[in-house]
Each structure stands twice: as structure tokens, then as C-alpha cells.
């Protein structure tokens, strides 16, 4: 039996954080060594942030992951263990205090 899965597409905007340093030229050579996700959307962004790369990622999640846990309990509270606590409210004009 094949497991049923749910595909969830997501678009990540990835921004470079560190570039490789070339000691011979004393410059960054452009190769990215670290990057971070700065934004995430459900659809392809119409206008990505400047300097980012948009990467489409599809998460494939087993449908069973969304099933709730099945523990069940019924708590019965006898009437003699409950007390009625009526709430008494007195309405007042809020502008009375401002005079």
C-alpha cells in the first residue's frame, strides 16, 4: 500500500550572508558560503526582495501527520460538585466620572 501524501509548495526568498574571501586578491570572489531565508510565500512572489534568489520547495508530508491524536476522555462532573455563581453587574454612565 502506498502512503498518501500532501504536497505543499512554498517559495523561499534566500539572501546571501557571507561570501568567500580570496586572500590572493584581497577581495570577495562572489562565491556564497552562507545564506538565509528572509521571506516565505505560498505563491511565487511578484516582486522579490532585492538581492535574493527565489527557490521553490515542495514539502511532501504524509497525510497521517495531520490526523489528530486519538486519545479520548469523558469527564463527568456531578451536579452536587458544582455551584452556581450569579454575576451581578451594575451599569453606569462612563461620562459621569469626567465631570
Biopython code that builds the backbone (N, CA, C, O; Angstrom):
import numpy as np
from Bio.PDB.StructureBuilder import StructureBuilder

atoms = [
    (1, "UNK", "N", (0.840, -1.172, 0.000)),
    (1, "UNK", "CA", (0.000, 0.000, 0.000)),
    (1, "UNK", "C", (0.890, 1.242, 0.000)),
    (1, "UNK", "O", (1.842, 1.330, 0.776)),
    (2, "UNK", "N", (0.581, 2.183, -0.858)),
    (2, "UNK", "CA", (1.353, 3.415, -0.958)),
    (2, "UNK", "C", (0.818, 4.425, 0.046)),
    (2, "UNK", "O", (-0.392, 4.608, 0.174)),
    (3, "UNK", "N", (1.725, 5.074, 0.750)),
    (3, "UNK", "CA", (1.320, 6.079, 1.730)),
    (3, "UNK", "C", (0.773, 7.304, 0.990)),
    (3, "UNK", "O", (1.352, 7.754, 0.001)),
    (4, "UNK", "N", (-0.326, 7.826, 1.474)),
    (4, "UNK", "CA", (-0.918, 9.022, 0.885)),
    (4, "UNK", "C", (-0.173, 10.230, 1.431)),
    (4, "UNK", "O", (0.059, 10.346, 2.634)),
    (5, "UNK", "N", (0.199, 11.131, 0.520)),
    (5, "UNK", "CA", (0.948, 12.313, 0.931)),
    (5, "UNK", "C", (0.257, 13.581, 0.445)),
    (5, "UNK", "O", (-0.594, 13.546, -0.444)),
    (6, "UNK", "N", (0.636, 14.678, 1.038)),
    (6, "UNK", "CA", (0.156, 16.002, 0.654)),
    (6, "UNK", "C", (1.380, 16.807, 0.234)),
    (6, "UNK", "O", (2.341, 16.929, 0.993)),
    (7, "UNK", "N", (1.340, 17.357, -0.986)),
    (7, "UNK", "CA", (2.431, 18.216, -1.450)),
    (7, "UNK", "C", (2.099, 19.662, -1.133)),
    (7, "UNK", "O", (1.012, 20.143, -1.454)),
    (8, "UNK", "N", (3.035, 20.351, -0.503)),
    (8, "UNK", "CA", (2.850, 21.751, -0.105)),
    (8, "UNK", "C", (3.965, 22.581, -0.746)),
    (8, "UNK", "O", (5.103, 22.559, -0.279)),
    (9, "UNK", "N", (3.634, 23.320, -1.824)),
    (9, "UNK", "CA", (4.670, 24.163, -2.429)),
    (9, "UNK", "C", (4.862, 25.445, -1.631)),
    (9, "UNK", "O", (3.905, 26.023, -1.117)),
    (10, "UNK", "N", (6.104, 25.875, -1.539)),
    (10, "UNK", "CA", (6.425, 27.114, -0.836)),
    (10, "UNK", "C", (7.578, 27.772, -1.580)),
    (10, "UNK", "O", (8.463, 27.093, -2.101)),
    (11, "UNK", "N", (7.560, 29.079, -1.625)),
    (11, "UNK", "CA", (8.615, 29.838, -2.285)),
    (11, "UNK", "C", (9.433, 30.557, -1.224)),
    (11, "UNK", "O", (8.904, 31.335, -0.430)),
    (12, "UNK", "N", (10.734, 30.282, -1.226)),
    (12, "UNK", "CA", (11.638, 30.892, -0.262)),
    (12, "UNK", "C", (12.453, 31.965, -0.958)),
    (12, "UNK", "O", (12.954, 31.757, -2.063)),
    (13, "UNK", "N", (12.586, 33.113, -0.310)),
    (13, "UNK", "CA", (13.498, 34.135, -0.797)),
    (13, "UNK", "C", (14.758, 34.026, 0.044)),
    (13, "UNK", "O", (14.738, 34.246, 1.255)),
    (14, "UNK", "N", (15.854, 33.681, -0.620)),
    (14, "UNK", "CA", (17.113, 33.401, 0.054)),
    (14, "UNK", "C", (18.099, 34.521, -0.252)),
    (14, "UNK", "O", (18.303, 34.903, -1.404)),
    (15, "UNK", "N", (18.703, 35.035, 0.815)),
    (15, "UNK", "CA", (19.644, 36.155, 0.687)),
    (15, "UNK", "C", (21.035, 35.686, 1.104)),
    (15, "UNK", "O", (21.176, 35.028, 2.135)),
    (16, "UNK", "N", (22.068, 36.013, 0.319)),
    (16, "UNK", "CA", (23.423, 35.636, 0.724)),
    (16, "UNK", "C", (23.850, 36.415, 1.962)),
    (16, "UNK", "O", (23.527, 37.595, 2.101)),
    (17, "UNK", "N", (24.581, 35.748, 2.866)),
    (17, "UNK", "CA", (25.065, 36.398, 4.085)),
    (17, "UNK", "C", (26.583, 36.535, 4.084)),
    (17, "UNK", "O", (27.117, 37.565, 4.495)),
    (18, "UNK", "N", (27.273, 35.500, 3.625)),
    (18, "UNK", "CA", (28.735, 35.545, 3.602)),
    (18, "UNK", "C", (29.228, 35.096, 2.242)),
    (18, "UNK", "O", (28.673, 34.181, 1.633)),
    (19, "UNK", "N", (30.267, 35.747, 1.780)),
    (19, "UNK", "CA", (30.898, 35.359, 0.528)),
    (19, "UNK", "C", (32.327, 34.933, 0.813)),
    (19, "UNK", "O", (32.929, 35.347, 1.804)),
    (20, "UNK", "N", (32.859, 34.102, -0.068)),
    (20, "UNK", "CA", (34.208, 33.580, 0.119)),
    (20, "UNK", "C", (35.238, 34.677, -0.138)),
    (20, "UNK", "O", (35.152, 35.398, -1.132)),
    (21, "UNK", "N", (36.197, 34.796, 0.751)),
    (21, "UNK", "CA", (37.275, 35.780, 0.678)),
    (21, "UNK", "C", (38.461, 35.157, -0.056)),
    (21, "UNK", "O", (38.882, 34.046, 0.268)),
    (22, "UNK", "N", (38.994, 35.866, -1.034)),
    (22, "UNK", "CA", (40.172, 35.390, -1.762)),
    (22, "UNK", "C", (41.381, 36.155, -1.254)),
    (22, "UNK", "O", (41.531, 37.338, -1.557)),
    (23, "UNK", "N", (42.254, 35.497, -0.479)),
    (23, "UNK", "CA", (43.393, 36.199, 0.101)),
    (23, "UNK", "C", (44.399, 36.680, -0.945)),
    (23, "UNK", "O", (45.134, 37.634, -0.689)),
    (24, "UNK", "N", (44.450, 36.043, -2.115)),
    (24, "UNK", "CA", (45.393, 36.464, -3.149)),
    (24, "UNK", "C", (45.020, 37.829, -3.730)),
    (24, "UNK", "O", (45.890, 38.656, -4.006)),
    (25, "UNK", "N", (43.724, 38.054, -3.911)),
    (25, "UNK", "CA", (43.279, 39.328, -4.491)),
    (25, "UNK", "C", (42.776, 40.296, -3.433)),
    (25, "UNK", "O", (42.476, 41.452, -3.732)),
    (26, "UNK", "N", (42.683, 39.820, -2.186)),
    (26, "UNK", "CA", (42.128, 40.627, -1.090)),
    (26, "UNK", "C", (40.731, 41.138, -1.426)),
    (26, "UNK", "O", (40.379, 42.280, -1.130)),
    (27, "UNK", "N", (39.951, 40.270, -2.047)),
    (27, "UNK", "CA", (38.571, 40.606, -2.405)),
    (27, "UNK", "C", (37.676, 39.387, -2.194)),
    (27, "UNK", "O", (38.136, 38.250, -2.087)),
    (28, "UNK", "N", (36.395, 39.674, -2.141)),
    (28, "UNK", "CA", (35.424, 38.589, -2.134)),
    (28, "UNK", "C", (35.289, 38.123, -3.574)),
    (28, "UNK", "O", (35.138, 38.940, -4.482)),
    (29, "UNK", "N", (35.341, 36.807, -3.788)),
    (29, "UNK", "CA", (35.293, 36.304, -5.162)),
    (29, "UNK", "C", (33.874, 36.032, -5.657)),
    (29, "UNK", "O", (33.694, 35.537, -6.770)),
    (30, "UNK", "N", (32.882, 36.346, -4.858)),
    (30, "UNK", "CA", (31.492, 36.192, -5.299)),
    (30, "UNK", "C", (30.840, 34.888, -4.887)),
    (30, "UNK", "O", (29.613, 34.792, -4.904)),
    (31, "UNK", "N", (31.613, 33.882, -4.518)),
    (31, "UNK", "CA", (31.027, 32.606, -4.117)),
    (31, "UNK", "C", (30.381, 32.748, -2.741)),
    (31, "UNK", "O", (31.022, 33.180, -1.783)),
    (32, "UNK", "N", (29.117, 32.383, -2.658)),
    (32, "UNK", "CA", (28.370, 32.489, -1.399)),
    (32, "UNK", "C", (28.687, 31.285, -0.528)),
    (32, "UNK", "O", (28.632, 30.145, -0.990)),
    (33, "UNK", "N", (29.019, 31.537, 0.737)),
    (33, "UNK", "CA", (29.299, 30.450, 1.676)),
    (33, "UNK", "C", (28.214, 30.292, 2.736)),
    (33, "UNK", "O", (28.120, 29.243, 3.373)),
    (34, "UNK", "N", (27.395, 31.325, 2.931)),
    (34, "UNK", "CA", (26.255, 31.249, 3.852)),
    (34, "UNK", "C", (25.116, 32.057, 3.278)),
    (34, "UNK", "O", (25.322, 33.086, 2.635)),
    (35, "UNK", "N", (23.887, 31.567, 3.524)),
    (35, "UNK", "CA", (22.690, 32.274, 3.080)),
    (35, "UNK", "C", (21.599, 32.043, 4.115)),
    (35, "UNK", "O", (21.691, 31.142, 4.948)),
    (36, "UNK", "N", (20.560, 32.880, 4.046)),
    (36, "UNK", "CA", (19.449, 32.741, 4.985)),
    (36, "UNK", "C", (18.131, 33.031, 4.281)),
    (36, "UNK", "O", (18.091, 33.783, 3.307)),
    (37, "UNK", "N", (17.058, 32.434, 4.778)),
    (37, "UNK", "CA", (15.720, 32.687, 4.245)),
    (37, "UNK", "C", (15.211, 33.977, 4.866)),
    (37, "UNK", "O", (15.158, 34.110, 6.089)),
    (38, "UNK", "N", (14.833, 34.935, 4.010)),
    (38, "UNK", "CA", (14.341, 36.220, 4.512)),
    (38, "UNK", "C", (12.849, 36.401, 4.293)),
    (38, "UNK", "O", (12.250, 37.310, 4.869)),
    (39, "UNK", "N", (12.233, 35.548, 3.466)),
    (39, "UNK", "CA", (10.789, 35.630, 3.243)),
    (39, "UNK", "C", (10.295, 34.285, 2.717)),
    (39, "UNK", "O", (11.042, 33.519, 2.108)),
    (40, "UNK", "N", (9.009, 34.023, 2.971)),
    (40, "UNK", "CA", (8.387, 32.791, 2.518)),
    (40, "UNK", "C", (6.974, 33.112, 2.079)),
    (40, "UNK", "O", (6.253, 33.828, 2.774)),
    (41, "UNK", "N", (6.564, 32.583, 0.916)),
    (41, "UNK", "CA", (5.210, 32.821, 0.417)),
    (41, "UNK", "C", (4.630, 31.528, -0.132)),
    (41, "UNK", "O", (5.361, 30.587, -0.444)),
    (42, "UNK", "N", (3.295, 31.492, -0.248)),
    (42, "UNK", "CA", (2.628, 30.321, -0.813)),
    (42, "UNK", "C", (2.664, 30.337, -2.334)),
    (42, "UNK", "O", (2.589, 29.284, -2.966)),
    (43, "UNK", "N", (2.777, 31.516, -2.925)),
    (43, "UNK", "CA", (2.841, 31.640, -4.378)),
    (43, "UNK", "C", (4.118, 32.371, -4.762)),
    (43, "UNK", "O", (4.735, 33.036, -3.930)),
    (44, "UNK", "N", (4.510, 32.246, -6.022)),
    (44, "UNK", "CA", (5.732, 32.905, -6.473)),
    (44, "UNK", "C", (5.580, 34.414, -6.261)),
    (44, "UNK", "O", (4.597, 35.003, -6.713)),
    (45, "UNK", "N", (6.534, 35.041, -5.585)),
    (45, "UNK", "CA", (6.406, 36.481, -5.318)),
    (45, "UNK", "C", (6.498, 37.282, -6.616)),
    (45, "UNK", "O", (7.355, 37.030, -7.463)),
    (46, "UNK", "N", (5.599, 38.249, -6.747)),
    (46, "UNK", "CA", (5.612, 39.106, -7.931)),
    (46, "UNK", "C", (6.818, 40.022, -7.954)),
    (46, "UNK", "O", (7.367, 40.308, -9.018)),
    (47, "UNK", "N", (7.231, 40.482, -6.786)),
    (47, "UNK", "CA", (8.380, 41.380, -6.690)),
    (47, "UNK", "C", (9.235, 40.916, -5.507)),
    (47, "UNK", "O", (9.017, 41.346, -4.374)),
    (48, "UNK", "N", (10.215, 40.032, -5.776)),
    (48, "UNK", "CA", (11.065, 39.557, -4.681)),
    (48, "UNK", "C", (11.910, 40.687, -4.111)),
    (48, "UNK", "O", (12.139, 41.702, -4.769)),
    (49, "UNK", "N", (12.367, 40.499, -2.887)),
    (49, "UNK", "CA", (13.275, 41.467, -2.268)),
    (49, "UNK", "C", (14.551, 41.551, -3.097)),
    (49, "UNK", "O", (14.982, 40.569, -3.701)),
    (50, "UNK", "N", (15.136, 42.721, -3.114)),
    (50, "UNK", "CA", (16.374, 42.916, -3.852)),
    (50, "UNK", "C", (17.491, 42.054, -3.301)),
    (50, "UNK", "O", (17.620, 41.896, -2.087)),
    (51, "UNK", "N", (18.310, 41.489, -4.199)),
    (51, "UNK", "CA", (19.453, 40.697, -3.783)),
    (51, "UNK", "C", (19.133, 39.285, -3.344)),
    (51, "UNK", "O", (20.007, 38.583, -2.835)),
    (52, "UNK", "N", (17.882, 38.852, -3.533)),
    (52, "UNK", "CA", (17.512, 37.499, -3.115)),
    (52, "UNK", "C", (17.353, 36.589, -4.322)),
    (52, "UNK", "O", (17.220, 37.047, -5.457)),
    (53, "UNK", "N", (17.369, 35.306, -4.055)),
    (53, "UNK", "CA", (17.090, 34.278, -5.044)),
    (53, "UNK", "C", (15.808, 33.595, -4.590)),
    (53, "UNK", "O", (15.668, 33.258, -3.414)),
    (54, "UNK", "N", (14.862, 33.387, -5.523)),
    (54, "UNK", "CA", (13.616, 32.701, -5.181)),
    (54, "UNK", "C", (13.791, 31.216, -5.480)),
    (54, "UNK", "O", (14.167, 30.830, -6.587)),
    (55, "UNK", "N", (13.513, 30.396, -4.474)),
    (55, "UNK", "CA", (13.655, 28.950, -4.593)),
    (55, "UNK", "C", (12.304, 28.312, -4.285)),
    (55, "UNK", "O", (11.714, 28.558, -3.233)),
    (56, "UNK", "N", (11.820, 27.488, -5.221)),
    (56, "UNK", "CA", (10.575, 26.762, -4.957)),
    (56, "UNK", "C", (10.923, 25.454, -4.265)),
    (56, "UNK", "O", (11.760, 24.688, -4.743)),
    (57, "UNK", "N", (10.271, 25.207, -3.132)),
    (57, "UNK", "CA", (10.474, 23.987, -2.367)),
    (57, "UNK", "C", (9.106, 23.334, -2.205)),
    (57, "UNK", "O", (8.123, 24.007, -1.896)),
    (58, "UNK", "N", (9.048, 22.024, -2.414)),
    (58, "UNK", "CA", (7.797, 21.302, -2.187)),
    (58, "UNK", "C", (7.989, 20.377, -0.998)),
    (58, "UNK", "O", (8.851, 19.498, -1.005)),
    (59, "UNK", "N", (7.170, 20.589, 0.022)),
    (59, "UNK", "CA", (7.186, 19.718, 1.194)),
    (59, "UNK", "C", (6.216, 18.575, 0.921)),
    (59, "UNK", "O", (5.050, 18.819, 0.609)),
    (60, "UNK", "N", (6.671, 17.356, 1.033)),
    (60, "UNK", "CA", (5.810, 16.190, 0.849)),
    (60, "UNK", "C", (5.603, 15.580, 2.228)),
    (60, "UNK", "O", (6.512, 14.988, 2.811)),
    (61, "UNK", "N", (4.387, 15.741, 2.731)),
    (61, "UNK", "CA", (4.071, 15.357, 4.099)),
    (61, "UNK", "C", (3.069, 14.204, 4.077)),
    (61, "UNK", "O", (2.068, 14.285, 3.365)),
    (62, "UNK", "N", (3.308, 13.143, 4.830)),
    (62, "UNK", "CA", (2.321, 12.062, 4.893)),
    (62, "UNK", "C", (0.998, 12.583, 5.456)),
    (62, "UNK", "O", (0.977, 13.331, 6.434)),
    (63, "UNK", "N", (-0.091, 12.181, 4.832)),
    (63, "UNK", "CA", (-1.417, 12.627, 5.288)),
    (63, "UNK", "C", (-1.670, 12.252, 6.742)),
    (63, "UNK", "O", (-2.369, 12.967, 7.460)),
    (64, "UNK", "N", (-1.106, 11.144, 7.171)),
    (64, "UNK", "CA", (-1.317, 10.690, 8.551)),
    (64, "UNK", "C", (-0.765, 11.691, 9.559)),
    (64, "UNK", "O", (-1.194, 11.701, 10.713)),
    (65, "UNK", "N", (0.181, 12.533, 9.140)),
    (65, "UNK", "CA", (0.736, 13.523, 10.066)),
    (65, "UNK", "C", (-0.324, 14.520, 10.519)),
    (65, "UNK", "O", (-0.184, 15.146, 11.570)),
    (66, "UNK", "N", (-1.389, 14.668, 9.721)),
    (66, "UNK", "CA", (-2.436, 15.626, 10.064)),
    (66, "UNK", "C", (-3.566, 15.008, 10.879)),
    (66, "UNK", "O", (-4.454, 15.720, 11.348)),
    (67, "UNK", "N", (-3.540, 13.696, 11.050)),
    (67, "UNK", "CA", (-4.570, 13.053, 11.861)),
    (67, "UNK", "C", (-4.360, 13.437, 13.318)),
    (67, "UNK", "O", (-3.236, 13.374, 13.816)),
    (68, "UNK", "N", (-5.407, 13.827, 13.997)),
    (68, "UNK", "CA", (-5.234, 14.174, 15.405)),
    (68, "UNK", "C", (-4.933, 12.925, 16.225)),
    (68, "UNK", "O", (-5.260, 11.800, 15.846)),
    (69, "UNK", "N", (-4.310, 13.168, 17.338)),
    (69, "UNK", "CA", (-4.111, 12.042, 18.251)),
    (69, "UNK", "C", (-5.477, 11.538, 18.676)),
    (69, "UNK", "O", (-6.426, 12.315, 18.772)),
    (70, "UNK", "N", (-5.578, 10.274, 18.923)),
    (70, "UNK", "CA", (-6.892, 9.702, 19.176)),
    (70, "UNK", "C", (-7.225, 9.437, 20.642)),
    (70, "UNK", "O", (-8.211, 8.750, 20.912)),
    (71, "UNK", "N", (-6.458, 9.945, 21.595)),
    (71, "UNK", "CA", (-6.892, 9.712, 22.973)),
    (71, "UNK", "C", (-8.217, 10.426, 23.227)),
    (71, "UNK", "O", (-8.489, 11.494, 22.679)),
    (72, "UNK", "N", (-9.000, 9.821, 24.046)),
    (72, "UNK", "CA", (-10.321, 10.385, 24.298)),
    (72, "UNK", "C", (-10.645, 10.210, 25.772)),
    (72, "UNK", "O", (-10.328, 9.187, 26.380)),
    (73, "UNK", "N", (-11.272, 11.213, 26.324)),
    (73, "UNK", "CA", (-11.670, 11.124, 27.724)),
    (73, "UNK", "C", (-13.002, 11.836, 27.897)),
    (73, "UNK", "O", (-13.291, 12.826, 27.226)),
    (74, "UNK", "N", (-13.786, 11.319, 28.792)),
    (74, "UNK", "CA", (-15.039, 11.949, 29.154)),
    (74, "UNK", "C", (-14.952, 12.266, 30.639)),
    (74, "UNK", "O", (-14.728, 11.381, 31.464)),
    (75, "UNK", "N", (-15.131, 13.531, 30.965)),
    (75, "UNK", "CA", (-15.073, 13.950, 32.365)),
    (75, "UNK", "C", (-16.498, 14.276, 32.798)),
    (75, "UNK", "O", (-17.149, 15.153, 32.230)),
    (76, "UNK", "N", (-16.963, 13.567, 33.798)),
    (76, "UNK", "CA", (-18.313, 13.775, 34.303)),
    (76, "UNK", "C", (-18.206, 14.500, 35.638)),
    (76, "UNK", "O", (-17.526, 14.041, 36.556)),
    (77, "UNK", "N", (-18.877, 15.621, 35.734)),
    (77, "UNK", "CA", (-18.878, 16.398, 36.975)),
    (77, "UNK", "C", (-20.278, 16.312, 37.563)),
    (77, "UNK", "O", (-21.231, 16.815, 36.968)),
    (78, "UNK", "N", (-20.410, 15.689, 38.705)),
    (78, "UNK", "CA", (-21.730, 15.576, 39.326)),
    (78, "UNK", "C", (-22.281, 16.952, 39.703)),
    (78, "UNK", "O", (-21.525, 17.865, 40.037)),
    (79, "UNK", "N", (-23.583, 17.085, 39.647)),
    (79, "UNK", "CA", (-24.235, 18.354, 39.930)),
    (79, "UNK", "C", (-23.946, 18.851, 41.341)),
    (79, "UNK", "O", (-23.878, 20.060, 41.563)),
    (80, "UNK", "N", (-23.774, 17.941, 42.301)),
    (80, "UNK", "CA", (-23.535, 18.382, 43.673)),
    (80, "UNK", "C", (-22.120, 18.954, 43.862)),
    (80, "UNK", "O", (-21.830, 19.536, 44.907)),
    (81, "UNK", "N", (-21.247, 18.796, 42.873)),
    (81, "UNK", "CA", (-19.918, 19.395, 42.948)),
    (81, "UNK", "C", (-19.827, 20.731, 42.216)),
    (81, "UNK", "O", (-18.752, 21.322, 42.111)),
    (82, "UNK", "N", (-20.950, 21.193, 41.720)),
    (82, "UNK", "CA", (-20.956, 22.481, 41.020)),
    (82, "UNK", "C", (-21.761, 23.487, 41.816)),
    (82, "UNK", "O", (-22.733, 23.132, 42.482)),
    (83, "UNK", "N", (-21.361, 24.719, 41.745)),
    (83, "UNK", "CA", (-22.085, 25.807, 42.406)),
    (83, "UNK", "C", (-22.413, 26.859, 41.358)),
    (83, "UNK", "O", (-21.583, 27.204, 40.517)),
    (84, "UNK", "N", (-23.607, 27.347, 41.424)),
    (84, "UNK", "CA", (-23.990, 28.437, 40.528)),
    (84, "UNK", "C", (-23.492, 29.734, 41.136)),
    (84, "UNK", "O", (-23.773, 30.022, 42.299)),
    (85, "UNK", "N", (-22.775, 30.498, 40.385)),
    (85, "UNK", "CA", (-22.255, 31.784, 40.840)),
    (85, "UNK", "C", (-22.820, 32.871, 39.947)),
    (85, "UNK", "O", (-22.259, 33.186, 38.898)),
    (86, "UNK", "N", (-23.954, 33.448, 40.381)),
    (86, "UNK", "CA", (-24.524, 34.504, 39.542)),
    (86, "UNK", "C", (-23.608, 35.726, 39.525)),
    (86, "UNK", "O", (-22.964, 36.058, 40.520)),
    (87, "UNK", "N", (-23.571, 36.371, 38.388)),
    (87, "UNK", "CA", (-22.765, 37.572, 38.224)),
    (87, "UNK", "C", (-23.718, 38.753, 38.240)),
    (87, "UNK", "O", (-24.686, 38.791, 37.480)),
    (88, "UNK", "N", (-23.436, 39.732, 39.121)),
    (88, "UNK", "CA", (-24.258, 40.922, 39.214)),
    (88, "UNK", "C", (-23.469, 42.080, 38.631)),
    (88, "UNK", "O", (-22.336, 42.338, 39.037)),
    (89, "UNK", "N", (-24.072, 42.776, 37.678)),
    (89, "UNK", "CA", (-23.408, 43.887, 37.016)),
    (89, "UNK", "C", (-24.281, 45.116, 37.154)),
    (89, "UNK", "O", (-25.492, 45.055, 36.940)),
    (90, "UNK", "N", (-23.676, 46.218, 37.506)),
    (90, "UNK", "CA", (-24.400, 47.485, 37.599)),
    (90, "UNK", "C", (-23.857, 48.404, 36.513)),
    (90, "UNK", "O", (-22.670, 48.729, 36.494)),
    (91, "UNK", "N", (-24.728, 48.812, 35.623)),
    (91, "UNK", "CA", (-24.318, 49.686, 34.528)),
    (91, "UNK", "C", (-24.252, 51.123, 35.021)),
    (91, "UNK", "O", (-25.075, 51.564, 35.824)),
    (92, "UNK", "N", (-23.251, 51.845, 34.520)),
    (92, "UNK", "CA", (-23.150, 53.261, 34.866)),
    (92, "UNK", "C", (-22.740, 54.031, 33.627)),
    (92, "UNK", "O", (-22.205, 53.460, 32.677)),
    (93, "UNK", "N", (-22.990, 55.306, 33.643)),
    (93, "UNK", "CA", (-22.634, 56.170, 32.524)),
    (93, "UNK", "C", (-21.150, 56.504, 32.633)),
    (93, "UNK", "O", (-20.733, 57.079, 33.638)),
    (94, "UNK", "N", (-20.342, 56.164, 31.638)),
    (94, "UNK", "CA", (-18.902, 56.407, 31.742)),
    (94, "UNK", "C", (-18.540, 57.883, 31.744)),
    (94, "UNK", "O", (-17.425, 58.234, 32.128)),
    (95, "UNK", "N", (-19.436, 58.748, 31.330)),
    (95, "UNK", "CA", (-19.148, 60.183, 31.327)),
    (95, "UNK", "C", (-19.406, 60.833, 32.674)),
    (95, "UNK", "O", (-19.047, 61.992, 32.877)),
    (96, "UNK", "N", (-20.033, 60.095, 33.612)),
    (96, "UNK", "CA", (-20.299, 60.656, 34.937)),
    (96, "UNK", "C", (-19.017, 60.978, 35.689)),
    (96, "UNK", "O", (-18.987, 61.949, 36.445)),
    (97, "UNK", "N", (-17.956, 60.197, 35.510)),
    (97, "UNK", "CA", (-16.702, 60.387, 36.225)),
    (97, "UNK", "C", (-15.887, 61.561, 35.662)),
    (97, "UNK", "O", (-14.957, 62.027, 36.320)),
    (98, "UNK", "N", (-16.208, 62.032, 34.495)),
    (98, "UNK", "CA", (-15.399, 63.068, 33.843)),
    (98, "UNK", "C", (-15.844, 64.470, 34.240)),
    (98, "UNK", "O", (-15.193, 65.445, 33.864)),
    (99, "UNK", "N", (-16.909, 64.593, 34.971)),
    (99, "UNK", "CA", (-17.418, 65.925, 35.339)),
    (99, "UNK", "C", (-16.819, 66.421, 36.595)),
    (99, "UNK", "O", (-17.140, 67.523, 37.040)),
]
sb = StructureBuilder()
sb.init_structure("model")
sb.init_model(0)
sb.init_chain("A")
sb.init_seg("    ")
for serial, (resi, resn, name, xyz) in enumerate(atoms, 1):
    if name == "N":
        sb.init_residue(resn, " ", resi, " ")
    sb.init_atom(name, np.array(xyz, "f"), 0.0, 1.0, " ", f" {name:<3s}", serial, name[0])
structure = sb.get_structure()
